[in-house]
Amino acid sequence: MIEVIISEKSALTQSICRLKLRAKNGSALPKSTPGAHIDVHLPNGIIRQYSLCNEINSSEYEIAVLNEPQGRGGSSYVHESLKVGDTLSISEPKNLFPLDSSAKKTLLMAAGIGITPILSMAEHLLQQGADFSLHYCIKSPEQAAYIERINNSGLAPFTHFHFSQSGRVKLAELIQSAHNDLHLYVCGPAEFNDAVIACASEKNWQLQNIHREYFSAAPIDHSDDGSFEIEINSSGDILTVPADQSMLDVLEDNGYFIPMACAEGVCGTCITGLLSGQADHKDVFMTAEEHAKMDQITPCCSRAKSARLKLDL
């Protein structure tokens, strides 16, 4: 873990605040790559993942946090309780949404707070002299985080703002026909990501050329959840998961601890090997192809279609 101090806190919009973080001991922070995020351990015990959007060559990390009053408490705490000078514990940067260096042309698409990882990608591509375009979908200029940074930098000629109070964007006009050297990166609400991916698929994009990151999952339907068993490969223990508990809760109750962060199938921290059984995948971290392999599962939210799952623990 890295101890950091909040060196700056400022508003980007009415609902998004920016935090700048520097190492508490004065040392250089680990280098990050475009699309990377950090785990932030908040003083109230909540852990959240935030994309790094610091400018290239900055000595500090920068994150932007959308206040979600109906969320699970993390963003409200950041907005209401954190202040300049506070100390936080963070992880080293992790990148589950990396840029593909082989792409000859890159299409970047962001909605809402999804601009944070996309912005760092755009600035990196600009520095490299790469061929790219950025589409930023947001309700209004007043709600667009980093609009000044984009307009006052070399990114402006490559950026297309799409303002829509309804949230509707004509994706078919923005997404080009597929070719092998064109890669797409999308980040935003689940509905936006899913619509972009569906549109690209209709234009015959290959899945390996579509890269996505979700900030939150759509509400998970647990109305049909039932009980099932999990078998622990290393010990042979067989545990029952009731309809009203997650696998992760049952595992922890029985002394099996798996790293966990988001608890809603977004971050992939808790992914566990699946040796047998049919999973009922409820995460948004893995792709449909990865789900079909039935060799991994997110025990924080996913369940079973078969009577028993054998976990590689």
C-alpha positions in Angstrom: 0.0 0.0 0.0 1.1 3.6 -0.7 0.3 6.4 1.7 -0.7 9.6 -0.1 -1.8 13.1 0.9 -4.6 15.0 -0.9 -2.8 18.0 -2.2 -5.7 19.5 -4.1 -9.5 19.1 -4.1 -11.6 21.0 -6.6 -14.9 20.9 -8.5 -14.9 19.9 -12.1 -18.7 20.1 -12.4 -21.5 20.4 -9.8 -21.3 16.6 -9.3 -17.7 15.7 -10.0 -14.7 16.6 -7.9 -11.0 16.2 -8.6 -8.4 15.0 -6.2 -4.7 15.3 -6.6 -2.6 12.9 -4.6 1.1 13.0 -3.7 3.2 10.5 -1.9 3.2 11.1 1.9 6.9 10.4 2.2 7.8 12.6 -0.7 9.0 9.8 -3.0 8.0 9.5 -6.6 4.7 7.6 -7.2 4.9 4.5 -9.4 4.5 5.2 -13.1 1.1 4.5 -14.6 -0.1 3.6 -18.1 -3.2 4.9 -19.9 -6.3 3.2 -18.7 -4.9 2.3 -15.3 -6.7 2.7 -12.0 -5.9 2.6 -8.3 -7.8 1.1 -5.4 -8.5 3.9 -2.8 -9.0 2.8 0.8 -11.2 5.4 2.3 -11.0 6.2 6.0 -14.6 4.9 6.5 -13.5 1.4 5.5 -14.8 1.5 1.9 -12.5 0.5 -1.0 -13.2 2.0 -4.4 -11.4 1.9 -7.8 -10.8 5.2 -9.6 -9.1 5.7 -13.0 -6.0 7.8 -13.1 -6.3 10.9 -15.3 -3.2 12.8 -14.3 -1.5 14.6 -17.1 1.5 13.0 -18.7 4.7 13.5 -16.7 2.8 14.8 -13.6 4.4 13.9 -10.3 1.0 13.5 -8.7 -1.9 11.1 -9.3 -5.3 12.6 -10.2 -8.7 11.0 -9.9 -12.2 12.4 -10.5 -15.1 11.2 -8.5 -18.8 11.5 -9.5 -21.1 12.0 -6.5 -23.8 9.3 -6.5 -26.1 10.0 -3.6 -28.0 6.7 -4.2 -24.7 4.8 -4.4 -23.1 2.7 -1.7 -21.4 5.6 0.2 -18.0 5.8 -1.4 -18.5 8.8 -3.6 -20.6 10.7 -1.0 -17.7 10.3 1.5 -15.2 11.6 -1.0 -17.3 14.7 -1.7 -18.5 15.4 1.8 -15.7 14.3 4.1 -12.3 14.3 2.4 -10.3 17.5 2.5 -6.9 18.8 1.5 -4.2 17.4 3.8 -6.0 14.1 4.5 -4.0 10.9 4.2 -5.3 8.0 2.1 -4.0 4.5 1.4 -3.9 3.5 -2.2 -2.7 0.5 -4.3 -0.1 0.7 -7.0 -1.7 1.4 -10.4 -3.4 -1.6 -12.0 -4.3 -1.7 -15.7 -7.2 -3.9 -16.8 -8.1 -1.5 -19.7 -4.7 -1.1 -21.5 -4.2 0.5 -24.9 -3.3 -1.9 -27.7 0.0 -0.7 -29.2 -0.6 -2.5 -32.4 -3.6 -0.4 -33.4 -3.1 1.8 -36.4 -6.2 3.8 -35.7 -8.1 4.2 -32.4 -11.7 5.2 -31.7 -12.3 6.4 -28.1 -15.8 6.7 -26.8 -16.7 8.1 -23.3 -19.9 8.9 -21.6 -20.2 10.9 -18.3 -17.5 10.1 -15.8 -16.2 7.5 -18.3 -14.0 10.3 -19.7 -11.4 9.7 -16.9 -9.5 6.6 -18.4 -10.3 7.7 -22.0 -8.8 11.1 -21.4 -5.4 9.6 -20.4 -5.5 7.4 -23.5 -6.2 10.4 -25.7 -3.4 12.4 -24.3 -1.0 9.5 -24.7 -2.1 8.9 -28.3 -1.7 12.6 -29.0 1.9 12.6 -27.6 2.7 9.5 -29.8 1.3 11.2 -32.9 -1.2 8.3 -33.4 -4.3 8.3 -35.5 -7.3 8.6 -33.2 -10.6 10.3 -32.5 -12.4 10.9 -29.2 -16.2 11.1 -28.9 -17.4 12.4 -25.5 -21.1 12.0 -24.9 -22.6 14.1 -22.1 -25.9 15.9 -21.3 -24.5 19.5 -21.4 -21.2 21.4 -21.4 -21.7 22.2 -17.7 -21.7 18.5 -16.9 -18.6 17.7 -19.0 -15.6 17.0 -16.8 -12.3 18.1 -18.2 -13.9 20.1 -21.0 -11.5 23.0 -20.3 -8.5 20.7 -20.3 -9.6 19.2 -23.7 -10.4 22.6 -25.3 -7.1 24.2 -24.1 -4.9 21.4 -25.2 -3.9 19.8 -28.5 -6.8 17.3 -28.1 -9.4 19.8 -29.3 -9.1 18.9 -33.0 -9.5 15.2 -32.3 -12.4 15.6 -29.9 -16.1 15.5 -30.7 -18.6 16.5 -28.0 -22.1 15.1 -28.2 -24.5 17.0 -25.9 -27.9 15.4 -25.3 -30.2 15.8 -22.4 -32.0 12.6 -23.4 -28.7 10.7 -23.5 -29.4 9.4 -27.0 -26.6 9.5 -29.4 -26.6 8.2 -33.0 -23.9 5.6 -32.5 -24.2 4.1 -36.0 -22.9 7.5 -37.3 -19.9 7.5 -34.9 -18.7 3.9 -35.1 -16.9 3.1 -38.3 -17.1 -0.2 -40.2 -14.7 -2.7 -38.8 -11.2 -3.4 -40.0 -8.4 -5.3 -38.4 -6.2 -2.3 -37.5 -9.0 -0.2 -35.9 -9.6 -0.5 -32.2 -12.4 0.8 -30.1 -12.3 1.8 -26.4 -15.5 2.6 -24.5 -16.1 3.6 -20.9 -19.3 4.9 -19.3 -22.6 3.7 -17.8 -23.5 0.1 -18.5 -26.3 1.1 -20.9 -23.9 3.2 -22.9 -21.2 0.6 -23.0 -23.6 -2.1 -24.0 -25.1 0.0 -26.8 -21.7 0.9 -28.2 -20.6 -2.8 -28.2 -23.8 -3.9 -29.8 -23.5 -1.3 -32.5 -19.8 -2.3 -33.2 -20.9 -5.9 -33.3 -23.5 -5.2 -35.9 -20.7 -3.6 -38.0 -18.8 -6.9 -37.8 -16.2 -5.7 -35.3 -14.1 -8.6 -33.8 -14.3 -8.8 -30.0 -10.6 -8.6 -29.6 -10.7 -5.1 -31.1 -13.4 -3.9 -28.7 -12.1 -2.8 -25.3 -14.5 -1.7 -22.5 -14.5 -0.7 -18.9 -17.5 -0.3 -16.6 -17.7 2.0 -13.7 -20.7 0.4 -12.2 -23.0 -2.5 -13.1 -26.7 -2.3 -13.8 -28.7 -3.5 -10.9 -28.3 -7.3 -10.6 -31.5 -9.3 -10.6 -31.4 -11.7 -7.7 -35.1 -12.5 -7.7 -34.6 -16.1 -9.1 -31.6 -16.9 -6.9 -31.6 -20.3 -5.3 -29.2 -22.2 -3.1 -26.3 -24.2 -4.4 -23.0 -25.9 -3.2 -19.4 -24.9 -3.7 -16.6 -27.4 -3.4 -13.1 -26.2 -2.4 -10.5 -28.0 -4.5 -7.6 -27.8 -2.0 -9.5 -29.1 1.0 -12.5 -31.0 -0.4 -14.8 -28.9 1.8 -18.4 -28.6 0.5 -20.2 -25.4 1.5 -23.8 -24.4 0.9 -24.6 -21.0 -0.5 -28.1 -19.9 0.5 -30.3 -17.8 -1.8 -29.7 -14.7 0.3 -25.9 -14.9 0.6 -23.1 -14.5 -1.9 -20.4 -17.0 -2.5 -17.9 -14.5 -1.2 -19.8 -14.2 2.1 -20.0 -17.9 2.6 -16.3 -18.4 1.7 -15.3 -15.7 4.3 -17.6 -17.2 6.9 -15.7 -20.5 6.5 -12.2 -19.0 6.5 -11.5 -18.7 2.8 -10.6 -15.1 2.0 -10.4 -13.8 -1.5 -9.3 -10.2 -2.4 -12.4 -8.1 -3.1 -13.0 -4.5 -3.9 -16.2 -3.5 -5.8 -18.5 -6.3 -4.7 -20.6 -5.9 -7.8 -18.7 -7.7 -10.6 -17.1 -4.6 -12.1 -13.5 -4.6 -11.1 -12.4 -8.3 -11.5 -10.4 -8.3 -8.2 -12.1 -11.5 -6.8 -12.0 -13.6 -10.0 -11.5 -17.2 -9.0 -10.8 -20.3 -11.1 -13.8 -22.5 -11.8 -12.9 -26.2 -12.3 -16.4 -27.7 -12.9 -20.0 -26.7 -12.8 -22.1 -24.2 -14.7 -21.8 -20.6 -13.5 -24.6 -18.1 -13.6 -22.3 -15.1 -14.5 -23.6 -11.8 -13.2 -20.5 -9.7 -13.6 -19.7 -7.1 -16.3 -15.9 -7.5 -16.0 -15.5 -10.5 -18.2 -16.5 -10.7 -21.8 -19.2 -13.1 -23.2 -16.4 -15.3 -24.6 -14.8 -15.5 -21.2 -18.1 -16.3 -19.6 -18.7 -19.1 -22.1 -15.4 -20.8 -21.2 -16.7 -21.5 -17.7 -13.3 -21.5 -16.2 -13.5 -18.4 -14.0 -16.1 -16.8 -11.8 -16.7 -13.7 -9.7 -17.9 -14.9 -6.3 -18.9 -11.5 -5.2 -22.0 -11.5 -7.4 -22.2 -14.6 -9.7 -24.0 -17.8 -8.8 -24.6 -21.2 -10.2 -26.9 -22.8 -12.7 -25.7 -26.3 -11.7 -26.2 -27.8 -8.2 -22.5 -27.5 -7.4 -19.5 -25.4 -8.5 -15.9 -26.6 -7.9 -13.6 -23.6 -7.1 -9.9 -23.6 -7.7 -9.1 -22.6 -4.1 
